[in-house]
Amino acid sequence: MSEILILYYSRYGATAEMARLIARGVEEESDMHAKLRTVPEVSSVCEAIEDAIPKAGAPYVSEADLRECSGLILGSPTRFGNMAAPLKYFLDTTSQLWMSGALIGKPASVFTSTSSLHGGQETTLLSMMLPLMHHGMLLLGVPYSETNLLHTSSGGTPYGASHLAGADSKLPLSDEEKQICRTQGRRMAALAVRLAAT
Ligand SMILES: Cc1cc2nc3c(=O)[nH]c(=O)nc-3n(C[C@H](O)[C@H](O)[C@H](O)COP(=O)(O)O)c2cc1C
């Protein structure tokens, strides 16, 4: 069985909930296993402050997780229209993988959560794609054959799943947002299976 790595950062839980739905989509489709991983917080002082194992939730990602996965689905809350610093900080440590070309040709996809509807879902998703392109990954979106993209009045974009969490970050995922998450997971799993067979 091969693995799709779902790597996310989540401060208040919305992106983590999306990650779990995407994982369900991955495992609905095929023999693919969904591996959920997160990244530590970053600190303004230059010292390690986190335990090696998080107190709750997904384990921290390792370089081996990226090297071994058949596909990557990357999730972050929107922070000023961009991905959150802890995820960017982790990506900035992946230069060995970049130099060895370990991720070239692997499929990748992105998802995000915001407080406001026009607060930067698309800009975050597009900016998350940039380092993945430098790694030579193959980017996968969500086509409009997923008709919830046409009907959603909150999150959901062709660039990747998204969620409108509201000002207090507590809005639950809508049915449309949930379906788009699962479709993204299924689509990634199906592509990874096809690529593995070539
Ligand atoms: C520093 C900071 C910057 C943020 N910037 C934006 C933003 O640009 N647009 C937006 O809609 N929400 C913004 N938010 C809100 C988060 O994106 C939103 O609460 C998100 O759903 C949190 O996801 P999480 O529950 O996975 O942590 C920001 C939050 C923080 C703490």
The ligand as an ORCA input file, in Angstrom:
! r2SCAN-3c Opt
* xyz 0 1
  C      -1.891     36.240     12.163
  C      -3.162     35.854     11.474
  C      -3.418     36.309     10.188
  C      -4.603     35.982      9.539
  N      -4.817     36.434      8.265
  C      -6.001     36.180      7.660
  C      -6.255     36.659      6.349
  O      -5.405     37.262      5.683
  N      -7.479     36.430      5.816
  C      -8.458     35.752      6.497
  O      -9.566     35.603      5.985
  N      -8.208     35.204      7.720
  C      -7.002     35.398      8.300
  N      -6.739     34.878      9.546
  C      -7.725     33.953     10.138
  C      -7.377     32.473      9.873
  O      -6.998     32.238      8.547
  C      -8.622     31.613     10.157
  O      -9.017     31.816     11.484
  C      -8.393     30.138      9.896
  O      -9.653     29.531      9.726
  C      -7.643     29.436     11.043
  O      -7.428     28.094     10.694
  P      -7.116     27.009     11.826
  O      -8.410     26.832     12.616
  O      -6.760     25.769     11.074
  O      -6.004     27.533     12.671
  C      -5.565     35.167     10.194
  C      -5.303     34.695     11.487
  C      -4.108     35.026     12.133
  C      -3.859     34.519     13.528
*
